[in-house]
Amino acid sequence: MAGVTTEMRLPVPLGFLAAKAWGPPEGRPVLCLHGRLDNANTFDRLIPLLPTDCYYVALDFSGHGLSSHWAAGFMYHHFNYVLDVLRAVEALNWSRFTIMGHSLGGLIGGIIAIVFPYMVDKLILLDSYGFLPYKQEELLGSASMIIKQFLALDRKKNIKVYSPEEALKRLLKANSLTEESGRILLQRGTKKVPGGVTYSRDIKATVINPFLFTVEQCVEFLKNIDADVLIIVAKDGMGKSKLLNPEGPFGKVLLQGFRTSLKERFQVEVVDGHHSVHLDNPERVSGFISHFLQRDQQIKARL
């Protein structure tokens, strides 16, 4: 049944990666990657609406959800999350699979698709282009800021404790989420401690430490993608960004790059909703995703 999930722990050098799975293990493998500071529960309302013949595995990145944290003093970088994916699919014994990634998960999916194109057959990007470009003149400043932020965390010793309602309020204040969606994420995103709850994520993961690429580099990289690609843009998510909306200086260039390089293998859809529309209003995206997942089967059926 699509609504039934199985919890799993995948062994890695620093502990384990937590994950949850839906569907038959012999089905088409689909790896689901969550957004920044979220967890595998971000797919709880979407996956039950998708084709039931797929095997969906939603991963908690290291330092997120129920997964192990990196040791003290080690900073999280997007390359760490690439390693998470490679270690997870090795543990699952997958050689070729589909990636569905939201936000940060889309950025990691994009890197996997360009560096290991033989691994990824389809790439579904939820309010993500698979790349987050930076202006050339901002690269050094961004790198300096990231390092300073991480060093500041070395001096942060106290982990704050909240009541469950306070933790929910803070999450909703920082994100465009419905209360129901917030509660779903916090089921996996908090842990009980004396006096209340704390967020289960590693505080070091709060420092954004991305790949620092220019838009020109991103366009060049995506030429290496062998997968079919579906991008879903949320009107009140990326659609409101001055740089990343489909007509913005970054969004327009990236979309044109996808169209030029992938041609009929590329599809983009714009939907009403916020950045986490797949969680708040999954019915707005599930039809596009289901058709995209089944498209090759439909083509074969007509032959």
C-alpha positions in Angstrom: 0.0 0.0 0.0 1.3 3.5 -0.9 0.6 4.9 2.5 2.6 2.3 4.4 6.2 3.2 5.2 9.2 1.2 6.3 11.9 2.8 8.5 15.5 1.9 7.7 19.1 2.7 8.8 21.8 2.6 6.2 25.4 2.2 7.6 28.0 4.8 6.8 31.5 5.5 8.2 30.2 8.0 10.9 27.1 6.1 12.0 24.0 5.7 9.8 21.7 7.5 7.4 18.1 7.2 8.4 15.5 6.7 5.7 11.9 5.7 5.1 10.5 3.7 2.2 7.2 3.3 0.4 6.1 0.7 -2.2 7.5 -2.6 -3.4 11.3 -3.1 -3.1 11.3 -4.6 -6.6 9.7 -1.4 -8.1 11.4 1.4 -9.9 13.9 3.0 -7.5 13.2 6.6 -6.6 15.5 8.4 -4.2 13.8 11.3 -2.5 16.0 14.1 -1.1 14.7 16.8 1.3 15.4 20.5 1.5 17.7 22.4 3.8 17.1 21.7 7.5 14.1 19.5 6.6 13.9 15.7 6.7 12.4 12.7 5.0 8.9 13.5 6.2 8.7 16.3 3.7 7.5 13.6 1.2 4.8 12.1 3.5 1.8 13.7 1.7 3.2 13.5 -1.8 4.3 9.9 -2.3 0.9 8.3 -1.5 -0.4 10.2 -4.6 2.3 8.9 -6.9 2.5 5.6 -9.0 2.4 2.6 -6.7 4.8 0.5 -8.7 7.8 2.6 -7.7 10.0 2.0 -4.6 10.4 5.4 -3.0 13.2 5.8 -0.4 13.3 9.2 1.3 16.7 10.0 3.0 17.6 12.1 6.0 20.8 13.8 5.0 23.6 13.5 7.6 22.9 15.9 10.5 19.2 16.0 9.7 16.2 14.1 10.9 17.1 10.8 12.5 20.5 10.5 10.8 23.9 10.6 12.6 25.6 13.9 13.1 29.1 14.7 11.9 31.8 14.9 14.6 32.4 18.1 16.4 34.6 20.5 14.4 33.6 19.1 11.0 31.6 21.4 8.8 28.8 20.3 6.5 29.2 21.0 2.8 27.0 20.1 -0.1 29.7 17.5 -1.1 29.0 15.8 2.2 25.4 15.3 1.0 26.6 14.0 -2.3 28.5 11.4 -0.4 25.4 10.6 1.6 23.6 9.8 -1.7 26.4 7.6 -3.0 26.7 5.7 0.2 22.9 5.2 0.4 22.5 3.8 -3.1 25.5 1.5 -2.5 23.8 0.2 0.6 20.5 -0.2 -1.3 22.4 -1.9 -4.2 21.0 0.5 -6.8 23.0 1.2 -9.9 20.6 3.4 -11.8 17.7 5.3 -10.2 15.4 8.3 -10.3 16.1 11.3 -8.0 13.3 13.6 -6.7 14.8 16.5 -4.8 13.3 19.5 -3.1 15.4 22.7 -2.8 18.7 21.6 -1.3 17.8 18.0 -2.4 17.5 19.3 -5.9 20.9 20.9 -5.8 22.4 17.5 -4.7 20.4 15.7 -7.3 21.7 18.1 -10.0 25.4 17.4 -9.0 24.8 13.6 -9.0 23.2 13.9 -12.4 26.2 15.8 -13.9 29.0 14.0 -12.2 27.6 10.5 -12.4 25.2 10.7 -15.4 25.0 6.9 -15.8 23.4 6.6 -12.4 20.4 8.9 -12.9 17.6 8.1 -15.4 15.1 10.8 -14.3 15.6 14.0 -12.2 12.6 15.7 -10.6 13.4 19.1 -9.2 10.9 20.6 -6.7 11.3 24.4 -6.6 14.9 23.9 -7.6 16.9 24.2 -10.8 19.5 21.7 -9.7 22.0 24.5 -9.4 22.2 27.7 -7.3 24.4 30.2 -9.2 26.4 33.0 -7.6 27.6 36.2 -9.2 31.3 36.1 -10.0 32.0 39.1 -7.8 30.3 37.4 -4.8 32.2 34.2 -4.7 35.1 35.2 -2.4 32.8 37.1 -0.1 30.4 34.2 0.2 33.2 31.8 1.0 34.5 34.1 3.7 31.1 34.5 5.3 30.5 30.7 5.4 33.8 30.1 7.2 33.2 32.9 9.7 29.7 31.5 10.4 31.0 28.1 11.0 33.7 29.3 13.3 31.1 31.2 15.3 29.3 27.9 16.0 32.4 26.6 17.7 31.7 29.0 20.5 28.0 28.1 20.7 27.7 25.6 23.6 24.1 25.7 24.7 21.4 23.8 22.8 18.0 25.5 23.3 15.1 23.6 24.6 11.5 24.5 23.5 8.0 23.3 24.3 6.5 21.4 21.3 4.4 24.4 20.4 7.3 26.8 20.6 9.3 24.6 18.3 6.4 24.6 15.8 6.0 28.3 16.0 9.7 28.9 15.3 9.6 26.5 12.3 6.5 28.2 10.8 8.0 31.7 11.3 11.1 30.7 9.3 9.3 28.8 6.5 6.2 29.2 4.4 4.4 26.1 5.7 0.9 25.2 6.9 0.6 24.2 10.5 -0.1 20.6 9.4 3.1 20.5 7.3 5.1 21.9 10.2 3.8 19.2 12.5 4.7 16.5 10.0 8.3 17.8 9.7 8.7 18.0 13.5 7.7 14.4 14.0 11.2 13.6 12.7 12.8 17.0 13.3 12.6 17.2 17.1 13.6 14.9 19.9 12.4 14.9 23.5 14.7 16.1 26.2 14.2 17.0 29.9 12.0 20.1 29.9 10.7 19.9 26.3 12.2 19.2 22.9 15.2 20.2 20.8 15.6 20.2 17.1 17.1 16.9 16.0 19.3 18.5 13.3 22.9 19.2 13.9 23.4 22.9 14.6 26.4 22.9 12.3 24.0 22.1 9.4 22.4 25.5 9.7 25.4 27.1 8.0 24.6 27.2 4.2 27.7 25.8 2.6 26.9 25.3 -1.1 28.8 24.8 -4.3 30.0 28.2 -5.4 29.4 28.2 -9.2 28.6 31.0 -11.6 25.6 30.7 -13.8 27.9 30.2 -16.8 29.5 27.3 -15.1 26.1 25.8 -14.2 24.9 26.0 -17.8 28.1 24.3 -19.0 27.8 21.5 -16.4 24.2 20.6 -17.2 25.3 19.6 -20.7 26.5 16.4 -19.1 23.1 15.4 -17.8 21.9 12.1 -19.3 18.6 12.0 -17.4 15.2 13.3 -18.3 14.5 16.4 -16.2 11.2 17.8 -14.7 11.4 21.1 -13.0 8.4 22.3 -10.9 8.5 26.0 -10.0 6.3 27.3 -7.2 4.9 30.8 -8.0 5.4 32.0 -4.4 8.7 30.1 -4.0 11.4 30.5 -6.7 8.8 32.3 -8.8 9.1 35.3 -6.5 12.9 35.4 -6.5 14.3 38.3 -8.4 17.2 36.1 -9.6 15.6 32.7 -9.9 12.1 33.3 -11.2 11.7 31.9 -14.8 12.2 35.4 -16.2 15.0 36.4 -13.8 18.6 36.7 -14.8 19.6 33.3 -13.3 16.3 31.5 -13.9 15.9 32.4 -17.5 19.5 31.5 -18.4 19.3 28.1 -16.6 16.0 27.2 -18.2 17.3 28.1 -21.6 20.3 26.0 -20.9 18.2 23.0 -20.0 16.0 23.4 -23.2 19.1 23.7 -25.4 21.0 20.8 -24.0 18.2 18.3 -23.1 15.5 19.3 -25.8 12.6 16.9 -25.5 14.0 15.4 -22.4 13.3 18.6 -20.4 9.9 19.7 -19.0 9.1 22.7 -16.7 5.8 23.4 -14.9 4.8 26.4 -12.9 2.3 25.8 -10.1 0.5 27.9 -7.5 2.0 27.6 -4.0 5.0 28.3 -1.7 8.4 26.8 -1.7 7.1 23.6 0.0 4.1 23.2 -2.2 4.8 19.5 -2.6 4.1 19.2 1.2 1.4 21.8 1.7 -0.5 21.1 -1.5 0.8 17.8 -3.0 -2.1 17.5 -5.4 -0.8 20.5 -7.3 2.4 18.6 -8.3 1.5 14.9 -8.1 -0.1 14.7 -11.6 3.0 16.2 -13.3 5.3 13.9 -11.4 3.2 10.8 -12.0 3.0 11.4 -15.7 6.8 12.1 -15.8 7.6 8.9 -14.0 5.3 6.8 -16.3 6.2 8.6 -19.6 8.7 6.0 -20.8 6.2 3.2 -20.0 3.6 5.0 -22.0 5.9 5.4 -25.0 6.8 1.7 -24.9 3.1 0.8 -24.7 2.5 2.7 -28.0 5.3 1.0 -29.8 
